């Protein structure tokens, strides 16, 4: 396991609003990249999505992922993380997406919910971390 250095922990702060770019693997091994809202619990990078989306299908089949988080004030300063999704949970996922909507959009509730949508949180354990800038 590799920890995120203190020098780049601010990229996960509520005030920073830094986007992540999550890479997952398609069935043929090709990469699929999605911009995502991110969070950090002190151990895991947290990404929230809906069950059945392409990244959801991909990480359930192959938990290896990479995520890059750039400083919105200086795109040359970023953290690159390679790791694994070690847990996928629905528990607390609705509340989590609302917290992320507050962080990224200033809204109390996530505005893009669809009928029947089931939210999930991916807990990504960093295995290799590189920082730049």
N, CA, C and O of each residue as an XYZ file, in Angstrom:
532
protein
N       0.836     -1.185      0.000
C       0.000      0.000      0.000
C       0.880      1.247      0.000
O       1.943      1.271      0.620
N       0.430      2.262     -0.692
C       1.174      3.512     -0.765
C       0.263      4.656     -0.337
O      -0.869      4.777     -0.805
N       0.765      5.469      0.538
C      -0.036      6.588      1.044
C       0.111      7.804      0.142
O       1.106      7.960     -0.564
N      -0.884      8.643      0.182
C      -0.819      9.909     -0.540
C      -0.007     10.871      0.323
O      -0.339     11.082      1.489
N       1.054     11.456     -0.237
C       1.897     12.360      0.557
C       1.117     13.585      1.037
O       0.219     14.083      0.358
N       1.487     14.044      2.210
C       0.844     15.222      2.796
C       0.897     16.420      1.857
O      -0.008     17.254      1.862
N       1.942     16.509      1.058
C       2.101     17.644      0.134
C       0.976     17.755     -0.889
O       0.772     18.820     -1.471
N       0.235     16.651     -1.116
C      -0.816     16.658     -2.130
C      -2.196     16.279     -1.579
O      -3.148     16.113     -2.342
N      -2.297     16.144     -0.261
C      -3.598     15.834      0.344
C      -4.621     16.940      0.124
O      -5.824     16.681      0.103
N      -4.143     18.180     -0.040
C      -5.075     19.291     -0.247
C      -5.901     19.120     -1.523
O      -6.956     19.742     -1.653
N      -5.448     18.293     -2.465
C      -6.203     18.072     -3.691
C      -7.549     17.392     -3.416
O      -8.452     17.427     -4.252
N      -7.673     16.778     -2.245
C      -8.910     16.102     -1.876
C      -9.779     16.955     -0.949
O     -10.868     16.531     -0.563
N      -9.310     18.145     -0.592
C     -10.026     19.013      0.342
C     -11.335     19.517     -0.256
O     -11.457     19.687     -1.469
N     -12.299     19.750      0.612
C     -13.623     20.237      0.210
C     -13.511     21.531     -0.586
O     -14.233     21.724     -1.564
N     -12.621     22.404     -0.177
C     -12.483     23.726     -0.803
C     -11.805     23.667     -2.171
O     -11.945     24.604     -2.957
N     -11.083     22.604     -2.473
C     -10.264     22.542     -3.683
C     -11.075     22.231     -4.946
O     -10.769     22.772     -6.008
N     -12.072     21.400     -4.861
C     -12.908     21.013     -6.010
C     -12.095     20.451     -7.173
O     -12.393     20.721     -8.337
N     -11.079     19.675     -6.854
C     -10.262     19.044     -7.889
C     -10.991     17.825     -8.443
O     -11.506     17.002     -7.687
N     -11.030     17.718     -9.748
C     -11.642     16.565    -10.396
C     -10.622     15.449    -10.526
O      -9.423     15.693    -10.663
N     -11.116     14.225    -10.480
C     -10.294     13.074    -10.761
C     -10.600     12.564    -12.158
O     -11.661     12.847    -12.714
N      -9.678     11.823    -12.713
C      -9.886     11.135    -13.987
C      -9.591      9.668    -13.721
O      -8.443      9.269    -13.522
N     -10.665      8.869    -13.723
C     -10.586      7.465    -13.351
C     -10.453      6.602    -14.598
O     -11.275      6.679    -15.511
N      -9.408      5.780    -14.625
C      -9.207      4.834    -15.719
C      -9.553      3.436    -15.229
O      -9.050      2.972    -14.206
N     -10.429      2.778    -15.987
C     -10.792      1.388    -15.736
C     -10.457      0.597    -17.000
O     -10.084      1.171    -18.023
N     -10.594     -0.718    -16.915
C     -10.247     -1.567    -18.056
C     -11.489     -2.196    -18.676
O     -12.301     -2.814    -17.988
N     -11.619     -2.026    -19.990
C     -12.699     -2.646    -20.749
C     -12.423     -4.143    -20.881
O     -11.301     -4.578    -20.623
N     -13.418     -4.941    -21.275
C     -13.200     -6.393    -21.401
C     -12.029     -6.772    -22.314
O     -11.376     -7.791    -22.093
N     -11.762     -5.953    -23.341
C     -10.654     -6.263    -24.254
C      -9.312     -5.726    -23.753
O      -8.301     -5.839    -24.445
N      -9.301     -5.136    -22.538
C      -8.072     -4.620    -21.951
C      -7.787     -3.165    -22.272
O      -6.841     -2.589    -21.736
N      -8.586     -2.565    -23.134
C      -8.366     -1.156    -23.467
C      -8.848     -0.274    -22.317
O      -9.769     -0.643    -21.588
N      -8.218      0.903    -22.157
C      -8.604      1.787    -21.053
C      -9.886      2.558    -21.354
O     -10.203      2.851    -22.507
N     -10.600      2.872    -20.305
C     -11.779      3.727    -20.366
C     -11.588      4.762    -19.275
O     -11.370      4.398    -18.119
N     -11.666      6.057    -19.614
C     -11.394      7.127    -18.656
C     -12.640      7.985    -18.488
O     -13.313      8.330    -19.459
N     -12.931      8.321    -17.236
C     -14.096      9.126    -16.900
C     -13.699     10.204    -15.898
O     -13.020      9.901    -14.917
N     -14.109     11.474    -16.120
C     -13.909     12.473    -15.071
C     -14.860     12.171    -13.915
O     -16.028     11.849    -14.133
N     -14.358     12.276    -12.691
C     -15.165     11.926    -11.519
C     -14.936     12.911    -10.380
O     -13.873     13.520    -10.261
N     -15.956     13.047     -9.553
C     -15.811     13.742     -8.286
C     -15.114     12.784     -7.339
O     -15.381     11.583     -7.363
N     -14.220     13.305     -6.501
C     -13.416     12.432     -5.649
C     -13.489     12.848     -4.186
O     -13.846     13.977     -3.849
N     -13.139     11.902     -3.341
C     -13.113     12.089     -1.904
C     -11.993     11.193     -1.379
O     -11.505     10.317     -2.092
N     -11.592     11.418     -0.139
C     -10.536     10.615      0.470
C     -10.878     10.411      1.932
O     -11.195     11.373      2.632
N     -10.820      9.170      2.407
C     -11.179      8.882      3.801
C      -9.958      8.702      4.705
O     -10.090      8.265      5.848
N      -8.781      9.037      4.198
C      -7.552      8.863      4.963
C      -6.789      7.616      4.565
O      -5.587      7.512      4.810
N      -7.483      6.670      3.953
C      -6.870      5.440      3.458
C      -7.215      5.197      1.993
O      -6.348      4.879      1.180
N      -8.501      5.353      1.673
C      -9.010      5.048      0.339
C      -9.424      6.311     -0.405
O      -9.930      7.263      0.189
N      -9.201      6.299     -1.713
C      -9.809      7.302     -2.580
C     -11.226      6.800     -2.832
O     -11.429      5.630     -3.155
N     -12.206      7.690     -2.681
C     -13.605      7.315     -2.843
C     -14.164      7.942     -4.112
O     -13.997      9.136     -4.362
N     -14.829      7.115     -4.905
C     -15.500      7.558     -6.113
C     -16.928      7.052     -6.037
O     -17.167      5.898     -5.680
N     -17.872      7.907     -6.371
C     -19.289      7.565     -6.314
C     -19.817      7.463     -7.735
O     -19.507      8.304     -8.580
N     -20.612      6.437     -7.999
C     -21.213      6.259     -9.316
C     -22.549      5.541     -9.155
O     -23.030      5.331     -8.041
N     -23.131      5.173    -10.277
C     -24.387      4.424    -10.260
C     -24.121      3.007    -10.760
O     -23.319      2.789    -11.668
N     -24.815      2.053    -10.144
C     -24.693      0.668    -10.565
C     -25.084      0.557    -12.046
O     -26.068      1.153    -12.486
N     -24.301     -0.211    -12.799
C     -24.607     -0.464    -14.200
C     -23.901      0.429    -15.196
O     -23.910      0.133    -16.391
N     -23.284      1.521    -14.744
C     -22.530      2.367    -15.670
C     -21.274      1.615    -16.115
O     -20.892      0.614    -15.508
N     -20.636      2.111    -17.183
C     -19.487      1.393    -17.738
C     -18.382      1.200    -16.711
O     -17.814      0.112    -16.627
N     -18.060      2.226    -15.925
C     -16.990      2.059    -14.936
C     -17.395      1.041    -13.881
O     -16.541      0.320    -13.366
N     -18.672      0.969    -13.549
C     -19.162     -0.002    -12.579
C     -18.980     -1.427    -13.110
O     -18.473     -2.301    -12.406
N     -19.394     -1.644    -14.338
C     -19.227     -2.958    -14.968
C     -17.748     -3.326    -15.016
O     -17.372     -4.459    -14.718
N     -16.916     -2.362    -15.394
C     -15.477     -2.626    -15.523
C     -14.827     -2.994    -14.198
O     -14.091     -3.979    -14.136
N     -15.080     -2.221    -13.121
C     -14.385     -2.499    -11.845
C     -14.912     -3.756    -11.166
O     -14.197     -4.371    -10.375
N     -16.132     -4.145    -11.455
C     -16.641     -5.406    -10.897
C     -15.953     -6.598    -11.570
O     -15.781     -7.647    -10.949
N     -15.569     -6.443    -12.813
C     -14.881     -7.496    -13.545
C     -13.375     -7.491    -13.250
O     -12.762     -8.548    -13.097
N     -12.785     -6.286    -13.174
C     -11.348     -6.143    -12.954
C     -11.142     -4.917    -12.062
O     -11.335     -3.792    -12.521
N     -10.757     -5.107    -10.808
C     -10.690     -3.994     -9.855
C      -9.485     -3.070    -10.016
O      -9.370     -2.088     -9.284
N      -8.588     -3.360    -10.953
C      -7.414     -2.503    -11.146
C      -7.838     -1.189    -11.793
O      -8.542     -1.176    -12.802
N      -7.393     -0.078    -11.188
C      -7.742      1.249    -11.691
C      -6.540      2.181    -11.557
O      -5.568      1.888    -10.860
N      -6.643      3.298    -12.243
C      -5.711      4.409    -12.049
C      -6.564      5.659    -11.949
O      -7.616      5.760    -12.581
N      -6.109      6.598    -11.160
C      -6.821      7.866    -11.038
C      -5.794      8.985    -10.946
O      -4.779      8.867    -10.260
N      -6.077     10.059    -11.644
C      -5.231     11.247    -11.630
C      -6.084     12.390    -11.106
O      -7.235     12.553    -11.508
N      -5.513     13.180    -10.207
C      -6.202     14.341     -9.644
C      -5.289     15.546     -9.826
O      -4.185     15.590     -9.283
N      -5.767     16.538    -10.609
C      -4.990     17.750    -10.883
C      -5.452     18.892     -9.998
O      -6.632     19.005     -9.665
N      -4.513     19.725     -9.629
C      -4.824     20.944     -8.894
C      -5.534     21.902     -9.861
O      -4.961     22.250    -10.893
N      -6.757     22.335     -9.556
C      -7.467     23.237    -10.470
C      -6.773     24.591    -10.636
O      -7.033     25.305    -11.604
N      -5.893     24.945     -9.696
C      -5.163     26.210     -9.779
C      -3.823     26.077    -10.502
O      -3.211     27.078    -10.875
N      -3.369     24.828    -10.699
C      -2.083     24.594    -11.355
C      -2.102     23.165    -11.917
O      -1.753     22.226    -11.202
N      -2.501     22.986    -13.173
C      -2.633     21.640    -13.728
C      -1.326     20.862    -13.822
O      -1.343     19.661    -14.089
N      -0.189     21.532    -13.606
C       1.097     20.839    -13.601
C       1.386     20.203    -12.240
O       2.377     19.491    -12.076
N       0.514     20.465    -11.271
C       0.617     19.864     -9.934
C      -0.494     18.828     -9.818
O      -1.677     19.165     -9.856
N      -0.102     17.569     -9.678
C      -1.121     16.526     -9.629
C      -0.597     15.292     -8.907
O       0.598     15.149     -8.644
N      -1.538     14.409     -8.599
C      -1.196     13.119     -8.011
C      -1.750     12.043     -8.939
O      -2.866     12.145     -9.449
N      -0.944     11.020     -9.139
C      -1.321      9.886     -9.976
C      -1.331      8.661     -9.077
O      -0.348      8.384     -8.390
N      -2.432      7.929     -9.078
C      -2.604      6.796     -8.172
C      -2.960      5.556     -8.986
O      -3.859      5.587     -9.826
N      -2.254      4.483     -8.729
C      -2.642      3.181     -9.270
C      -3.004      2.310     -8.092
O      -2.306      2.302     -7.078
N      -4.091      1.578     -8.220
C      -4.519      0.735     -7.122
C      -5.649     -0.172     -7.523
O      -5.845     -0.474     -8.700
N      -6.391     -0.603     -6.523
C      -7.493     -1.542     -6.726
C      -8.735     -1.064     -5.981
O      -8.650     -0.463     -4.910
N      -9.874     -1.344     -6.572
C     -11.139     -1.154     -5.872
C     -11.251     -2.342     -4.926
O     -11.416     -3.482     -5.359
N     -11.159     -2.059     -3.628
C     -11.174     -3.132     -2.631
C     -12.555     -3.328     -2.017
O     -12.807     -4.321     -1.334
N     -13.448     -2.370     -2.268
C     -14.817     -2.501     -1.769
C     -15.740     -1.674     -2.643
O     -15.405     -0.566     -3.064
N     -16.911     -2.237     -2.905
C     -17.990     -1.517     -3.568
C     -19.177     -1.619     -2.625
O     -19.602     -2.717     -2.267
N     -19.712     -0.464     -2.222
C     -20.802     -0.478     -1.259
C     -21.899      0.505     -1.647
O     -21.639      1.586     -2.177
N     -23.118      0.099     -1.367
C     -24.269      0.996     -1.523
C     -24.516      1.765     -0.228
O     -25.187      2.796     -0.229
N     -23.969      1.257      0.873
C     -24.194      1.854      2.183
C     -23.619      3.268      2.236
O     -22.417      3.463      2.052
N     -24.476      4.243      2.485
C     -24.065      5.633      2.588
C     -23.816      6.320      1.255
O     -23.414      7.483      1.227
N     -24.050      5.613      0.144
C     -23.721      6.167     -1.172
C     -24.621      7.346     -1.551
O     -24.151      8.289     -2.186
N     -25.897      7.315     -1.178
C     -26.788      8.443     -1.490
C     -26.359      9.698     -0.743
O     -26.335     10.788     -1.314
N     -26.022      9.546      0.525
C     -25.556     10.682      1.314
C     -24.206     11.191      0.794
O     -23.947     12.394      0.777
N     -23.366     10.265      0.377
C     -22.038     10.620     -0.136
C     -22.153     11.455     -1.416
O     -21.450     12.455     -1.564
N     -23.032     11.056     -2.338
C     -23.155     11.822     -3.583
C     -23.732     13.207     -3.291
O     -23.412     14.169     -3.990
N     -24.575     13.317     -2.271
C     -25.079     14.642     -1.892
C     -23.952     15.516     -1.338
O     -23.900     16.710     -1.632
N     -23.040     14.929     -0.531
C     -21.885     15.694     -0.034
C     -20.992     16.148     -1.186
O     -20.482     17.268     -1.183
N     -20.810     15.271     -2.164
C     -19.997     15.636     -3.322
C     -20.687     16.722     -4.159
O     -20.018     17.595     -4.711
N     -22.006     16.672     -4.252
C     -22.742     17.726     -4.968
C     -22.565     19.066     -4.269
O     -22.488     20.106     -4.924
N     -22.502     19.046     -2.946
C     -22.257     20.280     -2.185
C     -20.858     20.807     -2.492
O     -20.672     22.004     -2.711
N     -19.881     19.911     -2.506
C     -18.491     20.292     -2.770
C     -18.321     20.844     -4.184
O     -17.737     21.911     -4.368
N     -18.822     20.130     -5.167
C     -18.537     20.473     -6.562
C     -19.548     21.417     -7.208
O     -19.208     22.132     -8.150
N     -20.786     21.426     -6.711
C     -21.811     22.251     -7.351
C     -22.454     23.261     -6.404
O     -23.216     24.122     -6.843
N     -22.151     23.162     -5.100
C     -22.763     24.049     -4.126
C     -24.229     23.731     -3.876
O     -24.977     24.584     -3.397
N     -24.645     22.508     -4.197
C     -26.035     22.086     -4.046
C     -26.172     21.114     -2.880
O     -25.264     20.331     -2.599
N     -27.320     21.174     -2.204
C     -27.540     20.276     -1.070
C     -27.823     18.843     -1.502
O     -27.563     17.898     -0.756
N     -28.358     18.688     -2.714
C     -28.692     17.349     -3.214
C     -28.153     17.164     -4.626
O     -28.126     18.104     -5.421
N     -27.733     15.961     -4.923
C     -27.252     15.604     -6.258
C     -28.399     15.766     -7.253
O     -29.434     15.116     -7.105
N     -28.236     16.617     -8.258
C     -29.358     16.955     -9.135
C     -29.612     16.003    -10.302
O     -30.585     16.186    -11.033
N     -28.770     14.998    -10.498
C     -28.891     14.165    -11.696
C     -29.407     12.755    -11.417
O     -29.233     11.857    -12.240
N     -30.039     12.557    -10.265
C     -30.574     11.225     -9.950
C     -31.612     10.813    -10.995
O     -32.391     11.630    -11.488
N     -31.594      9.534    -11.309
C     -32.579      8.971    -12.238
C     -33.459      7.995    -11.467
O     -33.006      7.387    -10.497
N     -34.704      7.840    -11.885
C     -35.581      6.871    -11.205
C     -34.949      5.479    -11.201
O     -34.474      4.994    -12.228
N     -34.953      4.856    -10.036
C     -34.420      3.506     -9.895
C     -32.908      3.419     -9.815
O     -32.364      2.322     -9.687
N     -32.213      4.552     -9.885
C     -30.752      4.550     -9.833
C     -30.272      4.094     -8.454
O     -30.794      4.522     -7.425
N     -29.278      3.226     -8.457
C     -28.668      2.760     -7.213
C     -27.238      3.288     -7.181
O     -26.414      2.929     -8.022
N     -26.954      4.143     -6.202
C     -25.625      4.731     -6.065
C     -24.693      3.760     -5.354
O     -25.120      2.993     -4.491
N     -23.414      3.799     -5.723
C     -22.395      2.964     -5.105
C     -21.144      3.806     -4.857
O     -20.884      4.781     -5.563
N     -20.393      3.417     -3.863
C     -19.091      4.026     -3.577
C     -18.028      2.978     -3.857
O     -18.116      1.841     -3.392
N     -17.012      3.383     -4.633
C     -15.837      2.534     -4.859
C     -14.755      2.996     -3.907
O     -14.407      4.177     -3.883
N     -14.226      2.086     -3.131
C     -13.107      2.377     -2.242
C     -11.844      1.871     -2.920
O     -11.642      0.667     -3.079
N     -10.995      2.821     -3.319
C      -9.779      2.500     -4.054
C      -8.593      2.559     -3.097
O      -8.327      3.593     -2.485
N      -7.891      1.450     -2.977
C      -6.698      1.385     -2.138
C      -5.490      1.729     -3.002
O      -5.161      0.987     -3.928
N      -4.821      2.857     -2.706
C      -3.633      3.215     -3.486
C      -2.513      2.189     -3.286
O      -2.161      1.853     -2.155
N      -1.961      1.698     -4.398
C      -0.831      0.779     -4.341
C       0.454      1.439     -4.840
O       1.554      1.064     -4.434
N       0.304      2.406     -5.706
C       1.453      3.169     -6.211
C       1.001      4.606     -6.396
O       0.005      4.867     -7.070
N       1.727      5.531     -5.802
C       1.380      6.951     -5.839
C       2.571      7.736     -6.342
O       3.692      7.559     -5.865
N       2.322      8.611     -7.316
C       3.350      9.529     -7.821
C       2.795     10.929     -7.745
O       1.634     11.159     -8.085
N       3.611     11.869     -7.304
C       3.185     13.265     -7.227
C       4.087     14.116     -8.105
O       5.269     13.826     -8.294
N       3.489     15.177     -8.632
C       4.194     16.096     -9.514
C       3.831     17.517     -9.135
O       2.708     17.791     -8.711
N       4.779     18.412     -9.288
C       4.534     19.824     -9.030
C       4.578     20.223     -7.584
O       4.384     21.394     -7.261
